[in-house]
Amino acid sequence: MTAAVRGLEGGKNAALLVVEVQNGIANPAYDASPLAAQVTARGIVARINTLADVFRRAGAPVIFCTIAAAQADWSGFRVNCALAARIRRKGLLVAGADSAAIHDDLIVEPTDVVSTRTHGMAPFTGTELDATLRGYGIDTVVLTGVSTNIALPGAATEAIGLGYEVVLVEDCTAGATAETHEFQTTMHLPLLATMTTADAVAETLPRGASAEASGSPRRGGSSRR
């Protein structure tokens, strides 16, 4: 039997975070970017769907973390770095637009939570994500999605600062290029998170699920799509 993934040992409660897998970021039909191409080439969307179903069956929360400007004129979206300027220049990530929606091929169930932020480069900033996770009694966040360049290292750093353990599912993530993904997942992210695979998480999670797993997950405080 495979050893339990560190952070998912028995008695620890985990949540799956699907970070920024949105049409305007990760779907080539909306944005023909190198990152979207990597998402497709690595096949992460189908793998995230499978892993999310594992979490739901275990009674563990699935949380989609998205970014979208609250206003169509981008007022209130602070441009204080090059990436924020690029996001605004593309103009795809505006609340209510199809391009800002969760990737067309991702399955979102009624029990899932959607946590949307309107600024910043990582999912805990200016959102209720921390309060939502604490409402579920979460010990460990399991990160999937994009990108291994910016948002996922940011999410891991924020989560650690808030006291969570972090697991990153390498084969459910992508970076802007294959080379940057390889660098980040071998040199940087292992300093912040337990690096693992979807299969290893799926095998471990039933042993790490909470005693409440037989019932429906408690509701968090974030908005839903």
N, CA and C atoms as a LAMMPS dump frame, in Angstrom:
ITEM: TIMESTEP
0
ITEM: NUMBER OF ATOMS
675
ITEM: BOX BOUNDS ff ff ff
-5.0000000000000000e+02 5.0000000000000000e+02
-5.0000000000000000e+02 5.0000000000000000e+02
-5.0000000000000000e+02 5.0000000000000000e+02
ITEM: ATOMS id mol type element x y z
1 1 1 N 0.843 -1.197 0
2 1 2 C 0 0 0
3 1 3 C 0.877 1.246 0
4 2 1 N 0.524 2.242 -0.806
5 2 2 C 1.28 3.483 -0.886
6 2 3 C 1.172 4.247 0.429
7 3 1 N 2.318 4.809 0.858
8 3 2 C 2.309 5.597 2.086
9 3 3 C 1.429 6.83 1.906
10 4 1 N 0.81 7.259 3.007
11 4 2 C -0.052 8.432 2.952
12 4 3 C 0.741 9.656 2.527
13 5 1 N 0.124 10.49 1.719
14 5 2 C 0.734 11.755 1.331
15 5 3 C 0.835 12.646 2.566
16 6 1 N 2.009 13.232 2.789
17 6 2 C 2.177 14.108 3.95
18 6 3 C 1.2 15.269 3.864
19 7 1 N 0.449 15.472 4.941
20 7 2 C -0.615 16.466 4.967
21 7 3 C -1.995 15.864 4.807
22 8 1 N -2.033 14.599 4.365
23 8 2 C -3.314 13.912 4.199
24 8 3 C -3.417 12.684 5.093
25 9 1 N -2.595 12.635 6.127
26 9 2 C -2.649 11.497 7.042
27 9 3 C -3.989 11.44 7.765
28 10 1 N -4.288 10.287 8.292
29 10 2 C -5.539 10.099 9.015
30 10 3 C -5.742 11.165 10.077
31 11 1 N -6.958 11.686 10.161
32 11 2 C -7.297 12.707 11.138
33 11 3 C -7.151 14.12 10.627
34 12 1 N -6.533 14.297 9.454
35 12 2 C -6.398 15.637 8.882
36 12 3 C -7.462 15.854 7.818
37 13 1 N -8.047 17.033 7.839
38 13 2 C -9.101 17.379 6.893
39 13 3 C -8.521 18.213 5.758
40 14 1 N -8.832 17.83 4.531
41 14 2 C -8.27 18.49 3.364
42 14 3 C -9.358 19.083 2.489
43 15 1 N -9.005 20.161 1.785
44 15 2 C -9.869 20.759 0.775
45 15 3 C -9.105 20.833 -0.535
46 16 1 N -9.809 20.608 -1.631
47 16 2 C -9.22 20.743 -2.957
48 16 3 C -9.443 22.16 -3.459
49 17 1 N -8.369 22.851 -3.816
50 17 2 C -8.454 24.178 -4.412
51 17 3 C -8.096 24.083 -5.887
52 18 1 N -9.012 24.522 -6.738
53 18 2 C -8.782 24.568 -8.187
54 18 3 C -8.567 26.032 -8.536
55 19 1 N -7.337 26.391 -8.836
56 19 2 C -6.937 27.794 -8.911
57 19 3 C -6.892 28.296 -10.357
58 20 1 N -7.727 29.278 -10.66
59 20 2 C -7.693 30.069 -11.888
60 20 3 C -7.81 29.248 -13.182
61 21 1 N -8.478 28.115 -13.128
62 21 2 C -8.716 27.358 -14.369
63 21 3 C -9.977 27.935 -15.002
64 22 1 N -9.793 29.093 -15.608
65 22 2 C -10.877 29.866 -16.206
66 22 3 C -10.681 29.947 -17.714
67 23 1 N -11.764 30.224 -18.411
68 23 2 C -11.682 30.257 -19.87
69 23 3 C -10.639 31.241 -20.378
70 24 1 N -10.629 32.451 -19.819
71 24 2 C -9.726 33.473 -20.305
72 24 3 C -8.286 33.298 -19.889
73 25 1 N -8.009 32.272 -19.105
74 25 2 C -6.649 31.975 -18.663
75 25 3 C -6.167 30.635 -19.208
76 26 1 N -7.045 29.63 -19.164
77 26 2 C -6.613 28.252 -19.39
78 26 3 C -7.286 27.55 -20.553
79 27 1 N -8.164 28.234 -21.285
80 27 2 C -8.912 27.594 -22.37
81 27 3 C -8.499 28.221 -23.705
82 28 1 N -7.833 27.443 -24.578
83 28 2 C -7.367 28.002 -25.856
84 28 3 C -8.487 28.545 -26.735
85 29 1 N -9.713 28.11 -26.504
86 29 2 C -10.827 28.624 -27.299
87 29 3 C -11.103 30.099 -27.01
88 30 1 N -10.621 30.59 -25.865
89 30 2 C -10.844 31.98 -25.471
90 30 3 C -9.562 32.804 -25.511
91 31 1 N -8.431 32.178 -25.243
92 31 2 C -7.16 32.9 -25.215
93 31 3 C -6.052 31.955 -25.657
94 32 1 N -5.482 32.215 -26.813
95 32 2 C -4.448 31.331 -27.372
96 32 3 C -3.088 31.681 -26.775
97 33 1 N -2.989 31.535 -25.461
98 33 2 C -1.758 31.873 -24.752
99 33 3 C -0.903 30.632 -24.554
100 34 1 N 0.395 30.8 -24.292
101 34 2 C 1.243 29.641 -23.978
102 34 3 C 0.734 28.856 -22.773
103 35 1 N 0.195 29.554 -21.765
104 35 2 C -0.329 28.855 -20.584
105 35 3 C -1.517 27.982 -20.959
106 36 1 N -2.46 28.521 -21.731
107 36 2 C -3.606 27.718 -22.16
108 36 3 C -3.154 26.512 -22.962
109 37 1 N -2.133 26.693 -23.783
110 37 2 C -1.605 25.571 -24.553
111 37 3 C -1.014 24.506 -23.642
112 38 1 N -0.34 24.931 -22.571
113 38 2 C 0.222 23.98 -21.626
114 38 3 C -0.87 23.227 -20.859
115 39 1 N -1.94 23.932 -20.503
116 39 2 C -3.073 23.278 -19.837
117 39 3 C -3.611 22.147 -20.708
118 40 1 N -3.755 22.429 -22.003
119 40 2 C -4.25 21.414 -22.933
120 40 3 C -3.246 20.289 -23.116
121 41 1 N -1.988 20.638 -23.324
122 41 2 C -0.956 19.628 -23.576
123 41 3 C -0.786 18.686 -22.392
124 42 1 N -0.912 19.215 -21.19
125 42 2 C -0.716 18.393 -19.989
126 42 3 C -1.984 17.651 -19.578
127 43 1 N -3.122 17.989 -20.168
128 43 2 C -4.366 17.286 -19.874
129 43 3 C -4.846 17.45 -18.452
130 44 1 N -4.636 18.627 -17.868
131 44 2 C -4.925 18.759 -16.437
132 44 3 C -6.41 18.9 -16.138
133 45 1 N -7.206 19.38 -17.082
134 45 2 C -8.625 19.61 -16.787
135 45 3 C -9.337 18.296 -16.487
136 46 1 N -9.136 17.309 -17.322
137 46 2 C -9.77 16.004 -17.09
138 46 3 C -9.292 15.39 -15.779
139 47 1 N -8.015 15.564 -15.48
140 47 2 C -7.469 14.994 -14.239
141 47 3 C -8.038 15.708 -13.019
142 48 1 N -8.215 17.032 -13.113
143 48 2 C -8.833 17.771 -12.002
144 48 3 C -10.274 17.322 -11.801
145 49 1 N -11.014 17.11 -12.875
146 49 2 C -12.39 16.614 -12.745
147 49 3 C -12.438 15.303 -11.983
148 50 1 N -11.531 14.399 -12.316
149 50 2 C -11.499 13.098 -11.645
150 50 3 C -11.159 13.258 -10.172
151 51 1 N -10.156 14.084 -9.869
152 51 2 C -9.75 14.28 -8.48
153 51 3 C -10.841 14.993 -7.686
154 52 1 N -11.504 15.961 -8.288
155 52 2 C -12.591 16.65 -7.597
156 52 3 C -13.69 15.677 -7.201
157 53 1 N -13.974 14.723 -8.059
158 53 2 C -14.999 13.733 -7.736
159 53 3 C -14.568 12.866 -6.554
160 54 1 N -13.279 12.579 -6.466
161 54 2 C -12.759 11.834 -5.318
162 54 3 C -13.002 12.624 -4.031
163 55 1 N -12.731 13.918 -4.065
164 55 2 C -12.954 14.753 -2.875
165 55 3 C -14.439 14.792 -2.512
166 56 1 N -15.29 14.956 -3.502
167 56 2 C -16.735 15.01 -3.2
168 56 3 C -17.205 13.708 -2.563
169 57 1 N -16.767 12.579 -3.083
170 57 2 C -17.194 11.289 -2.535
171 57 3 C -16.684 11.097 -1.117
172 58 1 N -15.551 11.722 -0.796
173 58 2 C -14.996 11.628 0.557
174 58 3 C -15.637 12.633 1.507
175 59 1 N -16.547 13.481 0.995
176 59 2 C -17.162 14.498 1.831
177 59 3 C -16.259 15.679 2.083
178 60 1 N -15.223 15.845 1.261
179 60 2 C -14.267 16.933 1.426
180 60 3 C -14.589 18.05 0.429
181 61 1 N -14.395 19.311 0.815
182 61 2 C -14.808 20.426 -0.041
183 61 3 C -13.948 20.593 -1.282
184 62 1 N -14.61 21.006 -2.358
185 62 2 C -13.955 21.392 -3.609
186 62 3 C -14.223 22.877 -3.798
187 63 1 N -13.157 23.665 -3.913
188 63 2 C -13.278 25.119 -3.982
189 63 3 C -12.582 25.621 -5.242
190 64 1 N -13.346 26.317 -6.086
191 64 2 C -12.8 26.912 -7.295
192 64 3 C -12.416 28.36 -6.98
193 65 1 N -11.144 28.678 -7.137
194 65 2 C -10.632 30.007 -6.841
195 65 3 C -10.426 30.756 -8.155
196 66 1 N -11.147 31.852 -8.355
197 66 2 C -11.115 32.57 -9.621
198 66 3 C -10.744 34.031 -9.397
199 67 1 N -10.39 34.699 -10.501
200 67 2 C -10.12 36.129 -10.476
201 67 3 C -10.956 36.797 -11.558
202 68 1 N -11.596 37.908 -11.218
203 68 2 C -12.38 38.662 -12.195
204 68 3 C -12.575 40.074 -11.686
205 69 1 N -12.378 41.036 -12.563
206 69 2 C -12.652 42.421 -12.201
207 69 3 C -14.137 42.581 -11.914
208 70 1 N -14.461 43.313 -10.864
209 70 2 C -15.864 43.466 -10.473
210 70 3 C -16.632 44.371 -11.425
211 71 1 N -15.948 45.307 -12.074
212 71 2 C -16.599 46.299 -12.93
213 71 3 C -16.114 46.176 -14.374
214 72 1 N -17.006 46.392 -15.304
215 72 2 C -16.652 46.278 -16.719
216 72 3 C -15.61 47.303 -17.141
217 73 1 N -15.567 48.453 -16.444
218 73 2 C -14.566 49.467 -16.783
219 73 3 C -13.266 49.277 -15.999
220 74 1 N -13.159 48.182 -15.267
221 74 2 C -11.969 47.81 -14.502
222 74 3 C -11.703 48.761 -13.342
223 75 1 N -12.646 49.601 -12.982
224 75 2 C -12.451 50.431 -11.8
225 75 3 C -12.367 49.528 -10.577
226 76 1 N -11.465 49.872 -9.675
227 76 2 C -11.265 49.07 -8.48
228 76 3 C -10.266 47.943 -8.651
229 77 1 N -9.85 47.671 -9.894
230 77 2 C -8.831 46.645 -10.125
231 77 3 C -7.472 47.345 -10.134
232 78 1 N -6.725 47.147 -9.079
233 78 2 C -5.473 47.896 -8.916
234 78 3 C -4.383 47.288 -9.795
235 79 1 N -3.798 48.115 -10.629
236 79 2 C -2.68 47.681 -11.479
237 79 3 C -1.391 48.118 -10.791
238 80 1 N -0.789 47.186 -10.076
239 80 2 C 0.423 47.497 -9.321
240 80 3 C 1.56 46.54 -9.611
241 81 1 N 1.439 45.776 -10.715
242 81 2 C 2.519 44.92 -11.169
243 81 3 C 2.3 44.632 -12.654
244 82 1 N 3.326 44.089 -13.294
245 82 2 C 3.252 43.843 -14.737
246 82 3 C 2.155 42.85 -15.088
247 83 1 N 1.965 41.828 -14.246
248 83 2 C 0.952 40.826 -14.552
249 83 3 C -0.453 41.421 -14.443
250 84 1 N -0.685 42.255 -13.446
251 84 2 C -1.989 42.923 -13.333
252 84 3 C -2.247 43.788 -14.558
253 85 1 N -1.219 44.474 -15.042
254 85 2 C -1.376 45.294 -16.242
255 85 3 C -1.721 44.444 -17.451
256 86 1 N -1.103 43.264 -17.559
257 86 2 C -1.392 42.365 -18.68
258 86 3 C -2.823 41.847 -18.608
259 87 1 N -3.283 41.512 -17.398
260 87 2 C -4.655 41.029 -17.234
261 87 3 C -5.652 42.094 -17.68
262 88 1 N -5.408 43.33 -17.241
263 88 2 C -6.328 44.404 -17.623
264 88 3 C -6.256 44.673 -19.128
265 89 1 N -5.08 44.65 -19.696
266 89 2 C -4.926 44.927 -21.123
267 89 3 C -5.677 43.901 -21.967
268 90 1 N -5.634 42.636 -21.584
269 90 2 C -6.369 41.602 -22.32
270 90 3 C -7.875 41.786 -22.172
271 91 1 N -8.318 42.226 -21.005
272 91 2 C -9.727 42.547 -20.807
273 91 3 C -10.658 41.358 -20.751
274 92 1 N -10.14 40.16 -20.511
275 92 2 C -10.971 38.951 -20.556
276 92 3 C -11.639 38.624 -19.226
277 93 1 N -11.016 39.04 -18.141
278 93 2 C -11.455 38.561 -16.825
279 93 3 C -12.34 39.59 -16.128
280 94 1 N -13.541 39.763 -16.661
281 94 2 C -14.535 40.665 -16.068
282 94 3 C -15.716 39.83 -15.586
283 95 1 N -16.156 40.064 -14.374
284 95 2 C -17.252 39.288 -13.793
285 95 3 C -18.452 39.242 -14.729
286 96 1 N -18.983 38.046 -14.93
287 96 2 C -20.146 37.848 -15.777
288 96 3 C -19.814 37.487 -17.209
289 97 1 N -18.589 37.727 -17.644
290 97 2 C -18.187 37.383 -19.012
291 97 3 C -17.869 35.89 -19.116
292 98 1 N -18.175 35.293 -20.266
293 98 2 C -17.861 33.884 -20.472
294 98 3 C -16.373 33.619 -20.318
295 99 1 N -15.556 34.574 -20.712
296 99 2 C -14.116 34.388 -20.629
297 99 3 C -13.617 34.351 -19.187
298 100 1 N -14.379 34.939 -18.266
299 100 2 C -13.991 34.913 -16.855
300 100 3 C -14.553 33.703 -16.119
301 101 1 N -15.442 32.971 -16.765
302 101 2 C -16.076 31.812 -16.12
303 101 3 C -15.089 30.666 -15.95
304 102 1 N -15.438 29.763 -15.072
305 102 2 C -14.66 28.533 -14.912
306 102 3 C -14.616 27.798 -16.243
307 103 1 N -13.476 27.203 -16.531
308 103 2 C -13.223 26.495 -17.798
309 103 3 C -14.436 25.656 -18.204
310 104 1 N -14.829 25.782 -19.465
311 104 2 C -16.03 25.105 -19.963
312 104 3 C -16.033 23.607 -19.692
313 105 1 N -14.857 22.99 -19.637
314 105 2 C -14.781 21.538 -19.476
315 105 3 C -14.634 21.091 -18.027
316 106 1 N -14.585 22.028 -17.097
317 106 2 C -14.544 21.663 -15.679
318 106 3 C -15.964 21.465 -15.157
319 107 1 N -16.147 20.434 -14.351
320 107 2 C -17.448 20.129 -13.751
321 107 3 C -17.536 20.828 -12.4
322 108 1 N -18.58 21.633 -12.221
323 108 2 C -18.834 22.305 -10.951
324 108 3 C -20.163 21.796 -10.42
325 109 1 N -20.139 21.185 -9.24
326 109 2 C -21.343 20.624 -8.639
327 109 3 C -21.954 21.614 -7.641
328 110 1 N -23.242 21.443 -7.329
329 110 2 C -23.901 22.359 -6.388
330 110 3 C -23.245 22.406 -5.011
331 111 1 N -22.571 21.34 -4.601
332 111 2 C -21.91 21.325 -3.294
333 111 3 C -20.581 22.062 -3.293
334 112 1 N -20.064 22.423 -4.484
335 112 2 C -18.773 23.088 -4.574
336 112 3 C -18.899 24.562 -4.194
337 113 1 N -17.78 25.159 -3.862
338 113 2 C -17.694 26.572 -3.509
339 113 3 C -16.878 27.293 -4.575
340 114 1 N -17.282 28.508 -4.925
341 114 2 C -16.497 29.361 -5.811
342 114 3 C -16.074 30.591 -5.013
343 115 1 N -14.778 30.802 -4.919
344 115 2 C -14.219 31.954 -4.209
345 115 3 C -13.576 32.87 -5.237
346 116 1 N -14.165 34.043 -5.436
347 116 2 C -13.679 34.966 -6.466
348 116 3 C -13.003 36.167 -5.823
349 117 1 N -11.851 36.523 -6.344
350 117 2 C -11.185 37.744 -5.905
351 117 3 C -11.209 38.755 -7.051
352 118 1 N -11.097 40.014 -6.714
353 118 2 C -11.187 41.074 -7.716
354 118 3 C -9.869 41.806 -7.919
355 119 1 N -8.811 41.317 -7.275
356 119 2 C -7.496 41.94 -7.436
357 119 3 C -6.472 40.983 -6.846
358 120 1 N -5.206 41.322 -7.015
359 120 2 C -4.153 40.523 -6.404
360 120 3 C -3.783 39.308 -7.239
361 121 1 N -2.745 38.607 -6.809
362 121 2 C -2.17 37.528 -7.589
363 121 3 C -2.266 36.158 -6.923
364 122 1 N -2.985 36.065 -5.804
365 122 2 C -3.103 34.779 -5.113
366 122 3 C -4.47 34.715 -4.423
367 123 1 N -5.011 33.499 -4.206
368 123 2 C -6.439 33.353 -3.889
369 123 3 C -6.882 33.75 -2.495
370 124 1 N -5.974 33.9 -1.537
371 124 2 C -6.405 34.294 -0.198
372 124 3 C -6.562 35.799 -0.06
373 125 1 N -5.937 36.565 -0.947
374 125 2 C -5.911 38.018 -0.824
375 125 3 C -7.287 38.622 -1.058
376 126 1 N -7.825 39.302 -0.048
377 126 2 C -9.081 40.023 -0.196
378 126 3 C -10.29 39.138 -0.434
379 127 1 N -10.249 37.89 0.011
380 127 2 C -11.384 36.98 -0.156
381 127 3 C -11.756 36.357 1.191
382 128 1 N -12.823 35.57 1.177
383 128 2 C -13.251 34.854 2.385
384 128 3 C -12.719 33.426 2.409
385 129 1 N -11.708 33.138 1.58
386 129 2 C -11.231 31.758 1.47
387 129 3 C -10.75 31.201 2.807
388 130 1 N -9.978 31.964 3.551
389 130 2 C -9.487 31.48 4.839
390 130 3 C -10.643 31.176 5.783
391 131 1 N -11.614 32.091 5.866
392 131 2 C -12.773 31.864 6.741
393 131 3 C -13.568 30.644 6.288
394 132 1 N -13.688 30.455 4.971
395 132 2 C -14.409 29.297 4.449
396 132 3 C -13.709 28.005 4.847
397 133 1 N -12.388 27.964 4.675
398 133 2 C -11.63 26.763 5.03
399 133 3 C -11.734 26.476 6.524
400 134 1 N -11.676 27.502 7.334
401 134 2 C -11.785 27.291 8.786
402 134 3 C -13.191 26.817 9.152
403 135 1 N -14.194 27.268 8.421
404 135 2 C -15.546 26.771 8.656
405 135 3 C -15.669 25.283 8.399
406 136 1 N -14.904 24.792 7.449
407 136 2 C -14.883 23.354 7.171
408 136 3 C -13.936 22.588 8.094
409 137 1 N -13.188 23.284 8.927
410 137 2 C -12.224 22.617 9.803
411 137 3 C -11.031 22.067 9.049
412 138 1 N -10.583 22.787 8.025
413 138 2 C -9.536 22.273 7.144
414 138 3 C -8.143 22.446 7.761
415 139 1 N -7.335 21.404 7.626
416 139 2 C -5.931 21.438 8.03
417 139 3 C -4.996 21.61 6.843
418 140 1 N -5.394 21.044 5.689
419 140 2 C -4.506 20.952 4.528
420 140 3 C -5.221 21.425 3.273
421 141 1 N -4.559 22.294 2.5
422 141 2 C -5.088 22.676 1.203
423 141 3 C -4.334 21.901 0.127
424 142 1 N -5.092 21.358 -0.812
425 142 2 C -4.532 20.59 -1.918
426 142 3 C -4.679 21.446 -3.169
427 143 1 N -3.565 21.884 -3.729
428 143 2 C -3.574 22.845 -4.818
429 143 3 C -3.526 22.171 -6.179
430 144 1 N -4.391 22.643 -7.072
431 144 2 C -4.372 22.264 -8.481
432 144 3 C -4.603 23.532 -9.298
433 145 1 N -4.394 23.45 -10.611
434 145 2 C -4.714 24.556 -11.489
435 145 3 C -3.497 25.283 -12.014
436 146 1 N -3.614 26.614 -12.146
437 146 2 C -2.568 27.432 -12.753
438 146 3 C -2.363 28.71 -11.938
439 147 1 N -1.208 29.267 -12.108
440 147 2 C -0.076 28.66 -12.775
441 147 3 C 1.012 28.374 -11.753
442 148 1 N 1.899 27.468 -12.127
443 148 2 C 3.046 27.194 -11.259
444 148 3 C 4.056 28.33 -11.298
445 149 1 N 3.846 29.308 -12.179
446 149 2 C 4.704 30.495 -12.195
447 149 3 C 4.39 31.441 -11.04
448 150 1 N 3.095 31.804 -10.87
449 150 2 C 2.732 32.884 -9.952
450 150 3 C 1.673 32.47 -8.927
451 151 1 N 0.465 32.129 -9.39
452 151 2 C -0.667 31.963 -8.472
453 151 3 C -0.473 30.803 -7.5
454 152 1 N 0.078 29.697 -7.963
455 152 2 C 0.215 28.545 -7.068
456 152 3 C 1.318 28.739 -6.024
457 153 1 N 2.5 29.263 -6.39
458 153 2 C 3.45 29.6 -5.321
459 153 3 C 2.882 30.635 -4.355
460 154 1 N 2.122 31.606 -4.892
461 154 2 C 1.493 32.598 -4.023
462 154 3 C 0.484 31.974 -3.085
463 155 1 N -0.332 31.064 -3.615
464 155 2 C -1.323 30.382 -2.786
465 155 3 C -0.655 29.564 -1.695
466 156 1 N 0.417 28.86 -2.06
467 156 2 C 1.135 28.038 -1.077
468 156 3 C 1.731 28.913 0.02
469 157 1 N 2.333 30.024 -0.363
470 157 2 C 2.949 30.919 0.617
471 157 3 C 1.899 31.505 1.554
472 158 1 N 0.781 31.959 0.993
473 158 2 C -0.293 32.499 1.825
474 158 3 C -0.838 31.438 2.774
475 159 1 N -1.069 30.225 2.253
476 159 2 C -1.638 29.155 3.078
477 159 3 C -0.713 28.803 4.245
478 160 1 N 0.579 28.736 3.961
479 160 2 C 1.531 28.435 5.029
480 160 3 C 1.507 29.527 6.087
481 161 1 N 1.467 30.775 5.643
482 161 2 C 1.421 31.878 6.595
483 161 3 C 0.185 31.856 7.467
484 162 1 N -0.887 31.263 6.978
485 162 2 C -2.136 31.167 7.731
486 162 3 C -2.227 29.889 8.562
487 163 1 N -1.196 29.045 8.475
488 163 2 C -1.137 27.866 9.333
489 163 3 C -1.579 26.563 8.709
490 164 1 N -1.875 26.555 7.402
491 164 2 C -2.286 25.318 6.735
492 164 3 C -1.073 24.533 6.259
493 165 1 N -1.251 23.233 6.126
494 165 2 C -0.302 22.432 5.372
495 165 3 C -0.712 22.49 3.905
496 166 1 N 0.264 22.317 3.021
497 166 2 C 0.008 22.471 1.595
498 166 3 C 0.482 21.243 0.84
499 167 1 N -0.398 20.746 -0.025
500 167 2 C -0.078 19.663 -0.962
501 167 3 C -0.294 20.223 -2.364
502 168 1 N 0.638 19.981 -3.26
503 168 2 C 0.474 20.413 -4.649
504 168 3 C 0.473 19.189 -5.559
505 169 1 N -0.578 19.066 -6.359
506 169 2 C -0.75 17.906 -7.241
507 169 3 C -0.127 18.248 -8.593
508 170 1 N 1.099 17.823 -8.792
509 170 2 C 1.89 18.275 -9.947
510 170 3 C 1.225 17.982 -11.276
511 171 1 N 0.61 16.811 -11.419
512 171 2 C 0.021 16.466 -12.715
513 171 3 C -1.376 17.051 -12.901
514 172 1 N -1.791 17.922 -11.966
515 172 2 C -3.022 18.705 -12.116
516 172 3 C -2.712 20.194 -12.18
517 173 1 N -1.479 20.535 -12.549
518 173 2 C -1.068 21.928 -12.637
519 173 3 C -0.328 22.176 -13.94
520 174 1 N -0.168 23.453 -14.273
521 174 2 C 0.589 23.835 -15.473
522 174 3 C 1.212 25.199 -15.25
523 175 1 N 2.3 25.442 -16.001
524 175 2 C 2.943 26.747 -16.005
525 175 3 C 2.904 27.344 -17.391
526 176 1 N 3.456 28.535 -17.534
527 176 2 C 3.414 29.225 -18.816
528 176 3 C 4.198 28.492 -19.894
529 177 1 N 5.247 27.792 -19.476
530 177 2 C 6.017 26.957 -20.404
531 177 3 C 6.374 25.667 -19.695
532 178 1 N 6.71 24.65 -20.46
533 178 2 C 7.133 23.384 -19.861
534 178 3 C 8.39 23.573 -19.019
535 179 1 N 9.281 24.473 -19.471
536 179 2 C 10.542 24.696 -18.768
537 179 3 C 10.329 25.384 -17.426
538 180 1 N 9.47 26.415 -17.395
539 180 2 C 9.236 27.089 -16.118
540 180 3 C 8.481 26.18 -15.149
541 181 1 N 7.556 25.381 -15.673
542 181 2 C 6.85 24.436 -14.807
543 181 3 C 7.836 23.447 -14.177
544 182 1 N 8.731 22.913 -14.992
545 182 2 C 9.722 21.958 -14.482
546 182 3 C 10.594 22.605 -13.413
547 183 1 N 11.038 23.819 -13.659
548 183 2 C 11.873 24.512 -12.672
549 183 3 C 11.121 24.737 -11.373
550 184 1 N 9.924 25.27 -11.474
551 184 2 C 9.157 25.592 -10.272
552 184 3 C 8.817 24.354 -9.458
553 185 1 N 8.44 23.276 -10.141
554 185 2 C 7.978 22.079 -9.42
555 185 3 C 9.127 21.211 -8.911
556 186 1 N 10.339 21.502 -9.337
557 186 2 C 11.489 20.74 -8.825
558 186 3 C 12.38 21.562 -7.903
559 187 1 N 12.36 22.896 -8.064
560 187 2 C 13.284 23.738 -7.306
561 187 3 C 12.606 24.631 -6.263
562 188 1 N 11.453 25.196 -6.588
563 188 2 C 10.829 26.198 -5.72
564 188 3 C 9.678 25.622 -4.899
565 189 1 N 8.692 25.077 -5.577
566 189 2 C 7.493 24.613 -4.883
567 189 3 C 7.741 23.507 -3.863
568 190 1 N 8.708 22.596 -4.05
569 190 2 C 8.948 21.596 -3.005
570 190 3 C 9.368 22.186 -1.661
571 191 1 N 9.811 23.441 -1.65
572 191 2 C 10.145 24.102 -0.386
573 191 3 C 8.896 24.568 0.353
574 192 1 N 7.769 24.614 -0.356
575 192 2 C 6.526 25.132 0.207
576 192 3 C 5.463 24.058 0.401
577 193 1 N 5.492 23.028 -0.426
578 193 2 C 4.38 22.069 -0.465
579 193 3 C 4.895 20.651 -0.626
580 194 1 N 4.072 19.714 -0.187
581 194 2 C 4.309 18.311 -0.51
582 194 3 C 3.915 18.093 -1.96
583 195 1 N 4.86 17.661 -2.79
584 195 2 C 4.6 17.446 -4.206
585 195 3 C 4.13 16.007 -4.41
586 196 1 N 3.043 15.857 -5.165
587 196 2 C 2.479 14.524 -5.332
588 196 3 C 1.704 14.447 -6.639
589 197 1 N 0.983 13.349 -6.832
590 197 2 C 0.19 13.119 -8.036
591 197 3 C -1.269 12.929 -7.677
592 198 1 N -2.121 13.035 -8.685
593 198 2 C -3.55 12.834 -8.465
594 198 3 C -3.837 11.425 -7.953
595 199 1 N -3.147 10.438 -8.502
596 199 2 C -3.385 9.053 -8.066
597 199 3 C -3.018 8.867 -6.6
598 200 1 N -1.903 9.468 -6.172
599 200 2 C -1.49 9.322 -4.774
600 200 3 C -2.482 9.993 -3.832
601 201 1 N -2.988 11.165 -4.212
602 201 2 C -3.994 11.84 -3.384
603 201 3 C -5.264 11 -3.32
604 202 1 N -5.698 10.474 -4.454
605 202 2 C -6.928 9.679 -4.49
606 202 3 C -6.814 8.448 -3.602
607 203 1 N -5.629 7.862 -3.535
608 203 2 C -5.452 6.676 -2.694
609 203 3 C -5.403 7.035 -1.216
610 204 1 N -4.866 8.209 -0.905
611 204 2 C -4.696 8.614 0.488
612 204 3 C -5.956 9.229 1.081
613 205 1 N -6.692 10.008 0.296
614 205 2 C -7.748 10.862 0.832
615 205 3 C -8.787 10.141 1.681
616 206 1 N -9.3 8.969 1.295
617 206 2 C -10.309 8.321 2.149
618 206 3 C -9.822 8.068 3.563
619 207 1 N -8.503 7.851 3.726
620 207 2 C -7.958 7.651 5.068
621 207 3 C -7.81 8.961 5.819
622 208 1 N -7.723 10.081 5.064
623 208 2 C -7.537 11.37 5.711
624 208 3 C -8.821 12.154 5.877
625 209 1 N -9.918 11.638 5.31
626 209 2 C -11.186 12.375 5.376
627 209 3 C -11.668 12.457 6.819
628 210 1 N -12.431 13.493 7.111
629 210 2 C -12.897 13.717 8.478
630 210 3 C -14.012 12.756 8.839
631 211 1 N -14.319 12.731 10.122
632 211 2 C -15.397 11.872 10.598
633 211 3 C -16.736 12.306 10.042
634 212 1 N -16.808 13.549 9.514
635 212 2 C -18.058 14.059 8.976
636 212 3 C -18.244 13.662 7.52
637 213 1 N -17.321 12.872 6.964
638 213 2 C -17.345 12.589 5.533
639 213 3 C -18.598 11.855 5.092
640 214 1 N -19.278 11.205 6.007
641 214 2 C -20.482 10.475 5.619
642 214 3 C -21.66 11.393 5.305
643 215 1 N -21.564 12.655 5.736
644 215 2 C -22.634 13.607 5.465
645 215 3 C -22.222 14.604 4.412
646 216 1 N -23.084 15.573 4.145
647 216 2 C -22.764 16.608 3.173
648 216 3 C -21.783 17.584 3.786
649 217 1 N -20.86 18.141 2.966
650 217 2 C -19.934 19.132 3.498
651 217 3 C -20.684 20.346 4.025
652 218 1 N -20.118 20.952 5.075
653 218 2 C -20.695 22.193 5.575
654 218 3 C -20.486 23.291 4.557
655 219 1 N -21.382 24.238 4.516
656 219 2 C -21.284 25.328 3.561
657 219 3 C -20.228 26.326 3.999
658 220 1 N -19.502 26.846 3.046
659 220 2 C -18.535 27.891 3.313
660 220 3 C -19.175 29.246 3.101
661 221 1 N -18.337 30.301 3.192
662 221 2 C -18.859 31.647 3.1
663 221 3 C -18.679 32.298 1.748
664 222 1 N -18.156 31.569 0.737
665 222 2 C -17.865 32.209 -0.531
666 222 3 C -19.039 32.132 -1.478
667 223 1 N -18.963 32.95 -2.524
668 223 2 C -20.011 32.947 -3.533
669 223 3 C -19.929 31.729 -4.422
670 224 1 N -20.994 31.455 -5.163
671 224 2 C -21.046 30.305 -6.055
672 224 3 C -21.371 30.785 -7.456
673 225 1 N -20.876 29.979 -8.406
674 225 2 C -21.162 30.351 -9.793
675 225 3 C -22.595 30.041 -10.133
